[in-house]
Each structure stands twice: as C-alpha cells, then as structure tokens.
Amino acid sequence: MKLTKFTSSAIAAVILAMGMGAVSAAESIDTSKIHFLIPGGPGGGWDGTARGTGEALLKSGMIDNASYQNMSGGGGGKAIAYMIETAAKQTDTLMVNSTPIVVRSLTKVFPQSFRDLKPVAGTIADYGAFVVRANSKYQNWDEVVADFKLNPRKVKFSGGSARGSLDHLVAAMAMQAGDVDVKRLVYVAYDAGGKAMAGLLSGETAILSTGVGEALNMAQSGEVRILAITSPKRVEAVPNVPTLTELGYDVVFANWRGFFAAPSMSDKKVAAYAKLLGGVQGTPEWNEIKDRNGWVNLYNPDSEFYQFLEHQEQVIGGLMKELGFLR
C-alpha cells in the first residue's frame, strides 16, 4: 500500500470520527487552583496551547485561577517523568502535549508513553504548513515537487525538531505524495521553531515544515508565504492557502494538542476535566483565542482520546517504518 493512501485514509478517518462525545458523571474539581505543566519553553506550541486554554477558561468565568510551569528537557520526557514521579502531588495539574508524545515514545527518546498518564482530552488541531520566504522562487507546491525531482539536494527542508520527528515526517509524507524517492529528502533539524524560521529567512533552507499556528503571524505580516497545508479542507485563519488534497496530493495530517493528568487521578476527575475543556470551546472567549492562533477545534474526551492515541500510534508507527525511522 502506498504511503499516501495509508496516511490519508487512516488519519482522516480518525479525525472525522472525533466528535463531541458525552463524558461520564464526574466529581467536582477545584477551579481555584488549576495548574498547567508545559513540557517545553515559552513561546512554543505547547506553551501557547496551555496559556491560551487557561486564558479562555479564566475570561469565560469557568475557573477562578490558573498557574503555569514550563519544564523543558528530554523532548518532553522530563515533564512526563515529573508527572509520574510526583503523581500524589499533581491533583490539579494538567500537562499539555501533542503528537510528539507518540512519536518520541516510538523512537525511545523517552521510555514512557501516553499509557503511563491519564489522557484527559484532545482539544485542538494544528495542521502542517509548508512555508517559504516572501521572495522565494516557489509560487506553488507543484514547483517544489518538480524541483525535487530534478535535484533533491537543492530543495532543503527544515523543522524545529530532530530527524524523524513530526516536522520531518510531515515533510516526508507530502513529498511521498508527489511520487518521489522520499529517502532522498534533505531535512535540516533545528532545536526550536524560532531557529528553524530564522534558518529559512536567512536562506539556509528553502522550505520550513511547521504548523499553521506557528507560521500564522509571520505569514500575515508578509515575511513568509505558506504554500500548502495538510488539512482536509481550507483553514479559516489562512483562507487563501490551498490544501495538499485539493492540489492532488493525497495527504491529510493533524498535529493534535491536548491534556494529560497524573496516573493517580481518578477516572471521575479525569471526566470532569474533560468536560471543562470541552465546555470552554462553546464560549466566545475561546473562539477569539482559537482564531488568533489559527487552531481548529478537535475535541476528544478521556476514553475516546485514549482510543485515538492507540490508533495514531499504529498509523505513525507504520509510517515511520516505511520511511526507515523504525525497524
């Protein structure tokens, strides 16, 4: 089976199946001391998701107080280990995470997986975006594919994470859809999204693989252009940017973001937090923050979130094996 067919059918089916499912009866939670643990530094996607969620909860009056803690290290592994080791103290803590918790577990960047935590809810999707400088010679995605076929080494991709990570995988998926030898793809790894953007702007690389949300501000200011995105349909925040699907490339992929609790949290309390995170998405305060960041709602509570993670682990694991990142 071709990679593109495998990727599109499996991931798109999961995305479309994700709905506003009911949550079970839940015990009350203390809305005066919700704490967000962020596995990366300030300014990244995890940081923005946690702080944006907290802001919406506060402004809508659904909670009384929110605190935040950034804990970088180990590709997110330090924060995961902390949640597990100090579980008894994390009674009101939600840790934000995203697709890399699956990728990095598969590649053994850290020994834990989502199974060592309590998945609370997936909340948003940030689709992949392929970004070029404002003065880039590339005006559309077809030109990128054509250039790659002539000389792959001249079409350098970059991302804010290591080889075999999400940015690399999404770029490989997109190029594979163009019927090229994806193993010839040149990917330059940077240790943060800001550094990867700087590398693009300086001319070190030709195309940045990132998320729509992380490219949105610079695209709106005219410093960069987004050639294509990996959503199943156009995203409201960038209505003039085509999807790979509409361009004839069979690729759909969403980098979900969501929240996890310590393994000691009761199922009823997990359900209460899931209900809280789902409820805020119906508020105007949330919609304002969502639109500001270019997010797409992708709510998926507790047990459904767990099932989604299991499915995504199979999908991504198969993809990584096809690309040679896993044996």
Number of C-alpha atoms within 10 A of each C-alpha: 5 10 18 21 14 16 21 20 13 18 20 17 12 15 18 10 12 16 13 14 14 14 19 17 12 16 13 11 17 11 18 13 15 21 20 24 27 28 25 24 15 15 14 15 22 22 22 17 25 24 20 18 22 24 18 23 24 17 14 16 13 17 19 14 16 18 14 17 17 15 18 15 13 15 18 20 22 15 23 29 17 15 24 18 13 13 17 12 12 21 20 18 22 25 26 28 28 21 19 18 20 22 21 21 16 20 16 11 14 17 13 18 16 17 11 15 20 23 28 30 29 29 24 22 25 27 24 27 29 26 28 27 23 16 12 14 11 18 14 16 22 16 12 19 19 13 15 22 16 10 10 19 14 13 19 18 26 31 32 22 21 17 17 20 19 23 27 24 20 26 24 26 23 27 22 22 21 20 13 17 13 18 13 13 20 20 24 19 21 18 12 16 24 16 15 25 27 14 20 22 20 11 13 15 23 22 29 30 29 28 26 28 23 21 25 20 15 16 18 13 9 12 14 21 24 27 21 23 31 29 24 20 14 18 20 12 18 16 9 12 17 20 25 24 19 14 12 11 22 23 28 28 22 22 19 21 24 26 27 26 29 27 21 16 17 15 18 16 20 27 24 22 28 28 22 17 25 22 15 20 20 11 14 13 19 21 17 11 16 21 13 14 21 22 24 21 17 23 24 28 31 26 20 22 22 19 14 19 20 14 15 18 18 14 15 20 19 18 20 20 11 14 18 11 16 13 10
